[in-house]
Amino acid sequence: MRVAAVGDIHGHEHLAPFVKDLESLDPPDLFLVAGDLTDRNDAAAFREVADAFRDHVRCPTYGVFGNNEYADSHAAYRAMSGIVFLDDEAVDLSIGGRAVRLVGSMGSLDRPTWWQRNNMPGIAKVYDGRVATIDGLLEGAGFRILLTHYPPTHATMGGEKEAWRPELGSTKLEAVVRRRRPDVVIHGHVHRGIPQATLGAGQRTLDDSGGPGSIPVYNVGYYVTHAITVLDL
């Protein structure tokens, strides 16, 4: 199963190179979008990115919203794109004859940002609720992919400042990932991160990664990869 994934195109900022990547991309079986197709809720830029997907992608395409797609515009973004957006939801797919459960969510933060704390009352409870929801959606066996915008771990944060990490991702959700053990985790959002890390059930540091049963985590944000990520799963 060939999966293409991308996030953080941020509208016009990466649109031109992204289109070139699409033009040279060997057709995947599934395309996953990790949020922030636009920047600061720019609907016109979102439409241009969505048109690029529509013009070049022929396989099933699923995504999650990022923090730059504001909640009051989600319905409009769904209507103007051919992308199926998952909002704390799971979908069971058959891709190339293989059964796949895809769990999609914007994700969670361990600590809301300063702006969120001052403008989004109750957002901390929303984040904790998402952790519980994703926990339930990942329950069970079979091949499972977790797709989020916010990183469900600190492992892929690379050069991001330590003090900022609780406002960039979620160790609470990482605990769910370690326990539920999806086969692949895909996210975006972190601009100074690294493209890949692995999580193991007994892992304490990144140096312990890569052993049997480890869970691959991919940061597919365009700031990090400068390309569409392609995975053979």
C-alpha positions, -999 to +999 in steps of 0.1 A: +000+000+000+015+033-012+005+062+010+013+099+002+011+124+030+016+162+034+008+190+058+015+226+064+014+239+028+002+272+043-015+284+012+007+304-012+038+299+009+044+264-004+018+260-031+042+263-061+066+236-050+038+214-038+022+215-073+055+205-088+057+176-064+022+165-074+030+167-111+059+142-106+043+120-079+038+083-088+001+076-081-004+066-045-032+043-032-042+068-004-034+105+002-034+119+037-034+156+046-022+167+080-038+201+082-029+238+076-035+238+039-040+275+042-026+303+064-047+324+089-080+311+075-074+324+040-102+308+021-090+318-014-056+302-007-073+271+006-093+268-026-061+270-047-045+242-027-077+222-029-078+227-067-043+213-069-054+181-051-084+179-074-063+184-105-036+159-097-048+133-072-071+104-082-069+082-051-090+085-019-079+116+000-085+121+037-074+149+060-077+167+093-080+204+099-051+224+113-051+254+135-050+277+105-083+264+093-107+281+118-136+261+131-163+284+118-149+279+082-147+241+083-181+235+066-170+258+037-137+241+034-154+207+032-176+220+005-149+234-017-126+204-016-127+168-026-109+159+007-128+139+033-119+156+066-120+136+098-128+155+130-122+131+159-135+103+137-125+070+123-132+055+089-127+019+079-112+016+044-102-010+019-070+002+001-056-022-025-076-050-009-062-043+025-084-033+055-073-001+071-087+019+100-079+056+097-083+077+128-082+115+122-082+144+145-067+179+148-051+165+179-043+178+214-019+200+233-007+194+268-010+231+275-032+256+254-012+284+239-014+319+254-038+330+227-060+300+233-060+304+270-072+340+266-097+335+237-110+299+239-124+292+273-126+255+281-101+245+254-080+225+279-111+203+285-115+200+247-080+187+244-084+162+272-116+150+256-099+145+223-073+123+240-101+101+254-119+100+221-088+090+201-081+064+227-114+048+220-111+051+182-077+033+182-091+004+202-089-030+186-066-049+162-060-046+125-039-021+105-045+014+120-032+048+110-034+078+133-035+111+114-034+144+134-023+180+129-007+186+163+020+160+171+008+133+194+043+131+208+074+153+215+097+128+197+096+146+164+100+181+177+137+183+169+149+219+174+118+233+189+124+250+223+118+227+253+097+253+271+073+255+241+068+217+236+036+214+258+020+240+235+031+221+203+021+185+211+008+161+236+026+136+259-009+126+270-017+114+235+017+098+233+007+076+262-023+065+242-002+058+211+022+036+231-007+017+247-029+013+216+000+009+192-013+020+158+009+008+129+017+044+117+013+079+131+013+109+108+012+146+118+022+181+109+024+215+127+060+215+140+081+236+117+115+230+133+110+193+139+125+162+124+107+141+097+106+108+116+110+091+150+098+059+165+081+050+197+085+017+215+065+004+244+094+004+268+113+033+252+127+060+275+148+080+250+150+084+213+182+064+214+162+034+224+140+037+192+138+014+163+135-020+180+110-047+173+074-034+176+084+002+175+058+026+161+069+049+133+059+086+136+062+109+106+061+147+106+049+154+071+048+192+074+062+209+043+085+231+064+103+199+075+102+176+045+101+202+016+084+174-003+054+150-003+061+121+020+056+087+004+053+056+026+052+020+014+031+003+041 
